Amino acid sequence: MKIGIVGATGYGGAELLRILQAHPEFSITSLYTSSQQGKNIDEHYAHLTGLFPQKLEEINPKKMAEETDLIFLATPSGISSKLAPELVEQGCSVIDLSGDFRIKNQMKYEQWYKKKAADRFWLEEAIYSLPELNREKVKGAKFISNPGCYPTATLLGLAPLVKKGLLTENSIIIDAKSGVSGAGQSASLATIYSELNENLKVYKVNQHQHIPEIEQMLESLGYVAPITFQTHLIPMTRGIMATIYGNIDTNITKEEIWDIYQQSYSDEPFIRLRKLGNFPTTKEVAGSNYCDIGLDFDERTSRVTIVSVIDNLMKGAASQAVQNANIMFGFDETLGLQFSPVYP
């Protein structure tokens, strides 16, 4: 199948190139850009020297639809809202890695993203797909909205207990930490070396744009209450650790909670559940599509602690998009993703 990528010069786009280069069914035919037309991708990324002969092309929806079967949009928010509908109307399948179609409520999107929302029709057309939770909607779809990085780690950590209705109302607290690649390539005061090195920063306190995305999905699973969600920037390149807390007022043991997770995820190829007392680290999933989860339950406080880790550029973006593409076209969802994490 012929694949095009918009935003190949971003970190998420570069990971798409790395994954799709070895995919047995997808062939990268076109790379698109809004500012670097005519250049080779290795002029931006030297590590890709000699690997991709295609020159970066201008964005032309009609031409793009003619020369590709599927377009990945690895663009900043605010671009896909206009481009994705044009591509779908031209007959091209689209997987959008931005936040433009994740929030189905237009007012909420504009409140949290500070941008104009996409047309309501296209918000309804775009299928929000975190595969482990709603893959049945994806097969045969034409337009997928890929989840955000923080929501992926958080929702996979919470879903088994939320589905069982075990978490008490207003008790969910998420303490999430991310590597600096989540901020993209644009330099800012917060991401320069002298500010980031040997430092730990909380940011967007009670204002992170992923809050409504998490709440929207939790509501669909049965938890209708606001969450507390705080994010921190840590001095490493990639990885997310979401440490999640919630109260359970039912008489239950930690072994029973672990069994709930085991039953929920035993058949999931990209969820790895740790034994009780064992917790994952971000390095153990780096460069992979895995989400590793560890948990414990404090019977003294009736509070569960869940630790969920992913690579923000992979399961939080590019490799999850490929997982969605596999499902969309009826391939085994692990196709092209069966590689181990990079360690150390």
N, C-alpha and C positions, 0 to 999 in steps of 0.2 A: 504494500500500500504506500502511496506517495504522501509524504509528510512535509509540512511547512512549519516554520517557527517564526513568530513575531517576537522580538525581544531576545534574540540569541546572544546579544552582547551583555545581558544581565547575568547575575549568578545563577538564577533559576534556569534561564535559557541555556547556559553553558552546561548545566547538569543534564538537561534534556539531550543535548548533543552527545554527551558521554554515554548516556544510556541507550539512545536510539541507534548509535553507530553500530552496536552489536545485536540489535533486535532482529530476530529472524523473519519477521513479517512486515516491519515498517522500514521504509527507506527514505532518508532525508533528501528531498529534492530541491528545496528552496528555503532560503533564509531571508527575512525581511527586516527592514529598519526604517525609521523615520528620519535618520540624520547621517547615516554612513553609507549611502548607496555607492556601489561600485567597488567598495573595499572588500578584501578577504577577511574572514573571521580571524585568521591568525595575526592580522595587524592589530587586533584588539587583545587576543589571547594567544600568546606565544606558545603555550603548551599544546595548542591545537595545530601547530605547524604541519602542513602537508596532509592533514586528515580530511579536510573539507574543501574541495575545489570550487564550490559554488561561491559566487560573489554575492554580497548583500544587495538585495533588491528593494526598490521602493514599494510602498504599500498601495496596492491597487486591487480592491476586493474582487472585481470581475476576473482579472487575470489570475489572481491567487486561487480562486475557485476552479478555474479551468485547468490549472497545473498541479493541483493537490487534491487528496481525498480527505485529509484532516489537517486542521491548523491548530497548533498550540499557541495561545496568547499568553506570553510571559511578560506582560506589560504592567506598568504602575496603574493603580486605580484611577479611573476617570477617562481612560482610553478605550477599554474594551466595551464600555456601555454603548459606544457609537459604532465601533468596528465589528463586534461580534454579530449583531443583527444583519449587517450588510453581507457578511460572509455566509451566514445561514440562508439568507434569502437568495443568494447566488448558487445554493446547492451544496455548500461545503460543510462538513462536520466541524465542530469547534469544541475545544476544551479550554476554558478560560481559567488561568491561574491567579487572576487578580480578584479583588473583593467586590467587583461591580455588580455581580448577580447573586451573591450569597445571601444578602439581607432582602427578604421578600417585601418588607414594609418600606415604602419609599421614604416616608418621613423619618424613620429610624436611620436609614442609610444616610440621608442628608445631615441628620443630627450628629452622627458618629464619625462619618467620613469627611464632612464639610465639603461635599461635592454634589452636583446635581445627580439625582438618581436616574437609572435606566428607565425606559418606557415600561409601564406595568405589564403589557402583553409579553415582553421579552423576559421580564422577571419571572413570570409564570411558566414560560417555555423552558427556561434554563433549569436543569435538574441538578440540585445540590447533591453531590455524591461523595460521602465518606464510605467507601466500599463495604467495610465490615458492618455497617449499619443499614445501608439501603441499596445494595448492589442490584436488587431485583428491578429497580427502576431504570437501570443504565443500559442494559442490553438493547441494541437497536436504536438508542437515542441519537439525536443529531447535535445536541447542545448541552454540554456539561459545565457546571460551575464547580471547580476544584476547591476543597476546603482550605482554610487558612492553617498556618503552622501551629500556632498556639491552640486553636480549636481542635485540631487533630489529636494532639497529645492529651488534651483535657477530656474530650468526649470519649475517646477510647478508654481512658482511665475510669470514667464515671459510668459508662453505659450499662454494665451488668447490674449494678446496684439500683440505678434509676429505673431500669426496666422492671425490676422486682418491687419497686415502690418502697425501698427500705430507708432512703435518706429523708430525714425530717425537713420540713419547710424552713427556708431561710438559713440553712446550716452549711451550705457549700462555700468553702473558701479555697481559692486557688492561688498558690504562690509559685509563679512561673519565672524561669530564667532562660535567657537565650544568648547564643553567641552573636557576634557583631555582624555576621553576614546577613542576618535578618533585616538589617537596616539598609541593605543594598550598597551600591558603589559610590553614591554621592557623598562627598565629604561633608561632615558637620562637626561642630565643636565637640559633641558628645562622643564621636567615633574616632577622633584623632588619637594617635598613640599616647601622647602625654596625658590625655584625659582618661583614657580607657585602661591603660596598663596599671596593674596593682590597684585596681579600683573596682567597686561594685556600685551600680547605680539603679535606683528604682525610677521608673518613668511612666508617664501617662497614668498617674494614680487615679483610679476610678473613672478613667476616660478612654481606655484603650478600645479601638474600633472592633476588636474581636469579641467584646462582651456581648453585643446583641446577637452575633452569630452563634455563640455558645448557648445563650439562653433560648434562641429560636429552636435549636436542635434538641436541647433538653426538654423543652415544652412538647415537642413531637413525640418524645419518649415517655412523657408523663410527669415531668417535674416542672410545675408551673410556679416559679418563684424566682426572684432576682438572686444573682450570685455576687460574691466579692471576688474580684479578679485583679491581681497586681502583677506587674511585669518588671523584670530586672535585666540589665545588660551586664554581661560578665566578660572578662578579657580572654575570650577564646574565639576561634573563627566560626565554628558551626556546632549545632546541638541545642536541644531544648530539654529542660527538666521541669516538669509540672508536678509540684508537690501539692496534693489535693486533700482537703479535710472535709468531713461531713459527719453529722450525728445520726445514730441509729437508735431508735427507742424500743426496738424489738429485742426480745431475749435471744441472743445469737452468739456464736463463738467465732473466733478468727478462722478456725478450720472450716466452718460452714460458709463463711464469706469467701474463702479461697476456693471452695468447691463451686460456688456460684460463678466465679471467674473462669474456672477450669471448664465448666459446662458451656459457658458462653463462647470461649475462644479456642477450644480444643481442636477445631477443624479450620481455624484461620491460619493461612500460611505465613502471614507477616506479623502476627501477634505472638510474642514470647512471654509467657507468664513465669515469674520466678517463684521458687518455693518460699514458704513463709520464713521470714527472717533474712531473706536475701533481696537486696535492692540493686537495680540497674544503675549504670553510669552512662553519660552521654557518649563517651569514647567507644562503648560497646555496640553502638548502633551507627557509628559514623560511616558515611558513604553508602548506606543501605536503605532499604524500604521497611526495615523492621521498626516496630514499636514494642519496647520491653516494659513490662509492668511488674512492680512489686508492691506488696501491701502489708498492713498490720492493723489490728484492732485493739484499742485500749479499753478493756472492759471497765476500768475504773472511771473513765470519762464518757464511755459509750461513743467514742469518736474513732472513725476509721481514717487511716492515713494511706493514701495511694500515691505511688511514685511512678510517673509515666515519662519515658524518654524517647525522643526521636531525633533524627537529623532534620533540621528545619528546611534545608534545601532539597531533601530527598522525600521521605514520607510526608514532610510538611509542604512539599511543592512538587518537584519534577517527577520523582518515581511514583508518587501517588497518582499524578496525572497520567503516566504511562499505564499504571494499573487500571485506571478508569478507561483508558483507550482500549486495552485488551478486552475488558468486559463489554464495552460498547460494540466492538466488532466480532464478538463471539469467540475470541481466543481464550486459552487458559490464562487466568489473570496473573499468573506468576511469570509469564513469558517475557524474557529479556530482563528479568529482575532477580534471577536466581543466583545472586552473588553475595558473598559474605561481607560483613563490615570490614572497614579498613582499620587495622590495629597493629601496633599501637598508634 
